[in-house]
Amino acid sequence: MLRDFSLEKFDIIIQAGQSNSEGCGIGNATVPFVQGPDIFYMENDLSICTAHEYVSGNYIIANFSLSFSRRYMSSGFLEPGRKILILRAAVGGTGFRDKRWGINDDLYLKMVEMTKTALELNPQNRLAALLWHQGETDAILNAGRQEHYDNLTQMVNSVRNTFNCPDLPFIAGDFVSHWKNDNLAICIPVVEAIKDVCASVGYAAFVETDGLTSNAQVINNDDTIHFSREAQYQLGDRYFDAFVRIKNAK
């Protein structure tokens, strides 16, 4: 039987950006996510399902919204009678320079559509956070610091204005150190721009990623650009700690 999600009251977490936000983390995890009745995904096609890790071939794949949501619940942010809906808006290999995340581009417009759909399910639904991880594509395409700063600032402000939520927490993170350290010349302008945005737009935080492993470091493949499965869970915890700092600063 199809479930009527208009009967649920959701705290909505937007998860957007590119592949490290989409989730490509493989390997073992010390505390893997266990599916439960309180955390859901809205997928790109607007379907809703129970939040879960994905399976690709022989690998289980994590993303950082799972540990973020787990902490959101255990820390008491989720009020009784409410559930979490994670909007899975991230798409791998995408950025501003390739015309995917600007406010007139397809992925931004899809994210807005997903958010509107989620809010319209129930008048008591509300936005909780915008979790963003992106920038590797723009670094590879040699984006400048000011260019990336302008694009990301416009994106954050547009989301907040569109949904009349000026204090919506915005959290973004650094790249995988393994990949960034091999590509500092192209990465530094973009990373510094992301830090500057988090410092300037208000109700925002930048998450450092020191010590978080890549897939290559865990399973000895050539994937240096993606956080491992364990690192994804650690990243989600760091995003949540940043979220708490934002909330406590209000």
C-alpha positions as CSV (number, residue, x, y, z in Angstrom):
1,M,0.0,0.0,0.0
2,L,1.3,3.5,-0.9
3,R,2.1,5.7,2.1
4,D,0.5,9.1,2.4
5,F,3.4,11.3,3.4
6,S,1.1,14.3,3.8
7,L,0.2,12.8,7.1
8,E,3.8,13.2,8.4
9,K,5.4,16.3,9.8
10,F,8.9,16.7,8.5
11,D,12.1,18.6,9.5
12,I,13.6,19.0,6.0
13,I,17.4,18.7,5.4
14,I,18.6,19.8,2.0
15,Q,21.7,17.8,0.9
16,A,23.1,19.4,-2.3
17,G,26.3,19.7,-4.3
18,Q,28.3,17.1,-6.1
19,S,29.6,13.5,-5.5
20,N,30.9,13.8,-2.0
21,S,27.4,15.1,-1.0
22,E,25.7,12.5,-3.1
23,G,27.8,10.0,-1.2
24,C,30.6,7.8,-2.7
25,G,32.1,6.5,0.6
26,I,33.1,2.8,0.6
27,G,34.9,0.6,3.0
28,N,34.0,-0.5,6.5
29,A,32.3,1.7,9.1
30,T,32.5,1.4,12.8
31,V,29.0,2.6,13.4
32,P,27.0,2.0,10.2
33,F,23.6,3.5,9.7
34,V,20.6,1.3,10.6
35,Q,17.4,2.0,8.8
36,G,14.6,3.2,11.1
37,P,11.1,4.7,11.0
38,D,12.1,8.3,11.5
39,I,14.5,9.3,8.7
40,F,13.5,9.4,5.0
41,Y,14.9,10.4,1.7
42,M,13.3,12.4,-1.1
43,E,15.0,11.2,-4.3
44,N,15.6,13.3,-7.4
45,D,12.4,12.0,-9.0
46,L,10.4,13.3,-5.9
47,S,9.8,9.8,-4.6
48,I,10.1,9.2,-0.8
49,C,11.6,6.2,0.8
50,T,13.3,5.2,4.1
51,A,16.8,6.6,4.4
52,H,19.5,4.0,3.8
53,E,23.0,3.3,2.6
54,Y,23.2,2.4,-1.1
55,V,24.7,-0.8,-2.6
56,S,26.9,-0.7,-5.7
57,G,28.4,-4.0,-6.8
58,N,30.2,-5.4,-3.8
59,Y,30.3,-2.1,-1.9
60,I,28.0,-0.4,0.7
61,I,28.0,3.3,0.1
62,A,27.5,6.0,2.8
63,N,26.7,9.7,2.7
64,F,27.1,12.2,5.5
65,S,23.4,13.1,5.9
66,L,22.9,9.8,7.7
67,S,25.2,10.5,10.6
68,F,24.1,14.1,10.6
69,S,20.4,13.0,11.0
70,R,21.3,10.4,13.6
71,R,22.9,13.2,15.7
72,Y,20.0,15.6,15.0
73,M,17.6,13.0,16.5
74,S,19.8,11.9,19.5
75,S,20.5,15.5,20.5
76,G,16.8,16.4,20.8
77,F,16.4,18.7,17.8
78,L,13.6,16.4,16.4
79,E,10.5,17.1,18.3
80,P,8.1,14.3,19.3
81,G,5.7,13.4,16.4
82,R,8.1,14.7,13.7
83,K,10.4,12.9,11.3
84,I,13.4,13.9,9.1
85,L,13.2,14.2,5.3
86,I,16.6,14.4,3.5
87,L,16.3,15.9,0.1
88,R,18.9,14.1,-2.1
89,A,19.6,16.9,-4.5
90,A,23.4,16.3,-5.0
91,V,24.7,15.0,-8.4
92,G,28.3,13.9,-9.0
93,G,30.7,15.9,-11.2
94,T,28.7,19.1,-11.2
95,G,29.4,22.7,-10.4
96,F,28.8,26.4,-11.3
97,R,31.3,26.6,-14.1
98,D,29.6,23.8,-16.1
99,K,26.2,25.6,-15.7
100,R,24.5,23.1,-13.3
101,W,24.2,25.0,-9.9
102,G,23.6,28.6,-10.9
103,I,20.2,29.9,-9.9
104,N,18.9,29.5,-13.5
105,D,20.5,26.1,-14.0
106,D,18.9,22.6,-13.9
107,L,20.2,21.3,-10.6
108,Y,19.5,24.4,-8.7
109,L,16.0,24.5,-10.1
110,K,15.5,20.8,-9.3
111,M,16.6,21.4,-5.7
112,V,14.1,24.2,-5.4
113,E,11.4,21.9,-6.9
114,M,12.2,19.2,-4.4
115,T,12.1,21.7,-1.5
116,K,8.8,23.2,-2.6
117,T,7.3,19.7,-3.0
118,A,8.5,18.7,0.5
119,L,7.2,21.8,2.2
120,E,3.8,21.5,0.4
121,L,3.3,18.0,1.7
122,N,2.2,19.3,5.0
123,P,1.8,22.9,6.3
124,Q,3.8,22.0,9.4
125,N,6.8,20.8,7.4
126,R,9.8,23.1,7.9
127,L,13.4,23.6,6.7
128,A,16.1,22.6,9.1
129,A,19.4,23.0,7.3
130,L,21.2,23.2,3.9
131,L,24.1,20.8,3.8
132,W,26.4,21.6,0.9
133,H,29.6,19.9,-0.4
134,Q,30.8,21.0,-3.8
135,G,33.7,22.7,-5.5
136,E,35.9,20.0,-6.9
137,T,34.4,20.4,-10.4
138,D,34.9,24.1,-10.3
139,A,38.5,23.7,-9.1
140,I,39.2,21.3,-12.0
141,L,37.7,23.9,-14.3
142,N,40.0,26.6,-12.8
143,A,37.4,28.7,-11.1
144,G,38.7,31.9,-9.5
145,R,38.1,32.8,-5.9
146,Q,35.9,35.8,-6.5
147,E,33.9,33.9,-9.2
148,H,33.2,31.0,-6.9
149,Y,32.4,33.3,-4.0
150,D,29.8,35.2,-6.0
151,N,28.2,32.1,-7.4
152,L,27.9,30.3,-4.0
153,T,26.7,33.5,-2.2
154,Q,24.0,34.0,-4.8
155,M,22.9,30.3,-4.4
156,V,22.7,30.5,-0.6
157,N,20.8,33.8,-0.7
158,S,18.4,32.6,-3.3
159,V,17.4,29.5,-1.4
160,R,16.9,31.6,1.8
161,N,14.9,34.2,-0.1
162,T,12.8,31.8,-2.1
163,F,11.7,30.0,1.1
164,N,11.5,33.1,3.3
165,C,14.1,31.5,5.7
166,P,16.9,34.1,6.2
167,D,18.4,32.1,9.1
168,L,18.4,28.7,7.4
169,P,21.7,27.1,8.6
170,F,24.2,26.7,5.7
171,I,27.1,24.3,6.2
172,A,29.8,23.5,3.7
173,G,33.0,21.5,4.0
174,D,36.6,21.3,2.7
175,F,37.7,18.7,0.1
176,V,39.3,15.4,0.8
177,S,42.8,16.2,1.9
178,H,44.3,13.4,-0.1
179,W,43.1,14.9,-3.3
180,K,43.4,18.6,-2.3
181,N,47.0,18.3,-1.3
182,D,47.9,16.9,-4.7
183,N,46.0,19.7,-6.4
184,L,46.6,22.8,-4.2
185,A,47.0,25.3,-7.0
186,I,43.4,24.7,-8.3
187,C,41.8,23.9,-5.0
188,I,42.9,26.8,-2.8
189,P,40.9,29.6,-4.7
190,V,37.7,27.5,-4.4
191,V,38.2,26.4,-0.8
192,E,39.0,29.9,0.3
193,A,35.9,31.2,-1.5
194,I,33.7,28.7,0.3
195,K,35.3,29.7,3.7
196,D,34.6,33.4,2.8
197,V,31.0,32.6,2.0
198,C,30.5,30.8,5.3
199,A,32.0,33.8,7.1
200,S,29.8,36.4,5.2
201,V,26.3,35.1,4.7
202,G,25.4,34.6,8.3
203,Y,24.1,31.4,10.0
204,A,26.8,29.4,8.3
205,A,29.8,27.3,9.1
206,F,32.8,25.8,7.2
207,V,33.8,22.3,8.2
208,E,37.4,21.2,8.2
209,T,38.2,17.7,6.9
210,D,41.7,17.1,8.3
211,G,42.2,13.4,9.0
212,L,39.3,12.1,7.0
213,T,40.4,9.3,4.7
214,S,39.8,8.9,1.0
215,N,38.5,5.7,-0.6
216,A,42.0,5.2,-2.0
217,Q,43.5,5.2,1.5
218,V,41.0,2.6,2.7
219,I,40.7,0.1,-0.1
220,N,43.8,0.9,-2.1
221,N,42.1,2.0,-5.3
222,D,42.8,5.2,-7.2
223,D,39.9,7.2,-5.9
224,T,41.6,10.1,-4.0
225,I,38.8,12.6,-4.5
226,H,36.0,10.9,-2.5
227,F,35.7,10.5,1.3
228,S,35.6,6.8,2.5
229,R,32.6,5.4,4.1
230,E,33.9,5.9,7.6
231,A,35.0,9.4,6.7
232,Q,31.5,10.2,5.4
233,Y,30.1,9.3,8.9
234,Q,32.8,11.4,10.6
235,L,32.0,14.3,8.1
236,G,28.3,14.1,9.1
237,D,29.3,14.4,12.7
238,R,31.4,17.4,12.0
239,Y,28.6,19.0,10.0
240,F,26.2,18.4,12.9
241,D,28.7,20.0,15.4
242,A,28.8,23.0,13.0
243,F,25.0,23.1,12.9
244,V,24.9,23.2,16.7
245,R,27.4,26.1,16.8
246,I,25.1,28.0,14.4
247,K,22.0,27.3,16.5
248,N,23.7,28.3,19.7
249,A,25.0,31.5,18.2
250,K,21.5,32.8,17.4
